[in-house]
Amino acid sequence: MVATDVITLVSLLSIGGIIGAAGFVRLLRLDRLRWERNRQNACRWHRWQMAEGGSSLVCALCAKKSRLINPHGEPDLESTSSTNIPPP
């Protein structure tokens, strides 16, 4: 009888510890995201640089990412209309 009570108590404490730790990790992540958002919103003059891979821009001051520069790769020259090409 005492052994089952001890096992139940230890199991409940373990589950409570796991749930508590998961909640604490989530709060830390949300706090980090809030600080990052505030830092990026405080950056008035972004200094954009090309990100690794060349698919987007990243601010050198606040690490804010811009949208994709060229999501589909290089443009196909055959699909480019001649009206958009300036004369030489």
C-alpha positions as a Python dict, from the first residue, in 0.01 Angstrom:
ca = {
    (1, 'M'): (0, 0, 0),
    (2, 'V'): (277, 244, 89),
    (3, 'A'): (481, 145, -218),
    (4, 'T'): (195, 226, -453),
    (5, 'D'): (146, 564, -289),
    (6, 'V'): (517, 640, -326),
    (7, 'I'): (518, 529, -690),
    (8, 'T'): (210, 743, -763),
    (9, 'L'): (362, 1043, -587),
    (10, 'V'): (694, 1010, -773),
    (11, 'S'): (511, 969, -1105),
    (12, 'L'): (299, 1279, -1047),
    (13, 'L'): (605, 1481, -942),
    (14, 'S'): (791, 1366, -1253),
    (15, 'I'): (506, 1461, -1483),
    (16, 'G'): (471, 1796, -1306),
    (17, 'G'): (845, 1859, -1343),
    (18, 'I'): (835, 1781, -1714),
    (19, 'I'): (535, 2007, -1772),
    (20, 'G'): (693, 2283, -1563),
    (21, 'A'): (1025, 2260, -1750),
    (22, 'A'): (848, 2266, -2088),
    (23, 'G'): (654, 2577, -1983),
    (24, 'F'): (973, 2746, -1865),
    (25, 'V'): (1150, 2670, -2195),
    (26, 'R'): (852, 2810, -2386),
    (27, 'L'): (854, 3129, -2179),
    (28, 'L'): (1227, 3173, -2242),
    (29, 'R'): (1175, 3131, -2618),
    (30, 'L'): (886, 3380, -2622),
    (31, 'D'): (1092, 3631, -2423),
    (32, 'R'): (1386, 3593, -2664),
    (33, 'L'): (1153, 3647, -2962),
    (34, 'R'): (1002, 3955, -2796),
    (35, 'W'): (1347, 4105, -2735),
    (36, 'E'): (1450, 4031, -3093),
    (37, 'R'): (1132, 4193, -3231),
    (38, 'N'): (1185, 4502, -3012),
    (39, 'R'): (1549, 4531, -3123),
    (40, 'Q'): (1449, 4506, -3489),
    (41, 'N'): (1171, 4763, -3447),
    (42, 'A'): (1416, 5003, -3280),
    (43, 'C'): (1656, 4981, -3575),
    (44, 'R'): (1574, 5293, -3778),
    (45, 'W'): (1837, 5269, -4050),
    (46, 'H'): (1882, 4916, -4176),
    (47, 'R'): (2219, 4837, -4331),
    (48, 'W'): (2126, 4557, -4569),
    (49, 'Q'): (2378, 4291, -4668),
    (50, 'M'): (2343, 3979, -4877),
    (51, 'A'): (2274, 3670, -4665),
    (52, 'E'): (2465, 3347, -4715),
    (53, 'G'): (2327, 3171, -5016),
    (54, 'G'): (2223, 3501, -5173),
    (55, 'S'): (1851, 3441, -5138),
    (56, 'S'): (1768, 3727, -4900),
    (57, 'L'): (1904, 4040, -4734),
    (58, 'V'): (1998, 4071, -4366),
    (59, 'C'): (2044, 4393, -4169),
    (60, 'A'): (2397, 4415, -4027),
    (61, 'L'): (2271, 4614, -3726),
    (62, 'C'): (1968, 4420, -3603),
    (63, 'A'): (1980, 4089, -3802),
    (64, 'K'): (1634, 4146, -3951),
    (65, 'K'): (1574, 3938, -4263),
    (66, 'S'): (1410, 4078, -4574),
    (67, 'R'): (1191, 3891, -4817),
    (68, 'L'): (1341, 3659, -5077),
    (69, 'I'): (1535, 3839, -5347),
    (70, 'N'): (1501, 3585, -5626),
    (71, 'P'): (1297, 3287, -5507),
    (72, 'H'): (1288, 3110, -5844),
    (73, 'G'): (1658, 3126, -5931),
    (74, 'E'): (1804, 3303, -6230),
    (75, 'P'): (1554, 3452, -6478),
    (76, 'D'): (1514, 3268, -6803),
    (77, 'L'): (1636, 3493, -7086),
    (78, 'E'): (1401, 3328, -7335),
    (79, 'S'): (1098, 3417, -7123),
    (80, 'T'): (1204, 3783, -7088),
    (81, 'S'): (1015, 4004, -7329),
    (82, 'S'): (1212, 4230, -7558),
    (83, 'T'): (1014, 4534, -7444),
    (84, 'N'): (1179, 4525, -7099),
    (85, 'I'): (1535, 4514, -7236),
    (86, 'P'): (1687, 4863, -7278),
    (87, 'P'): (1853, 4942, -7613),
    (88, 'P'): (2237, 4934, -7622),
}
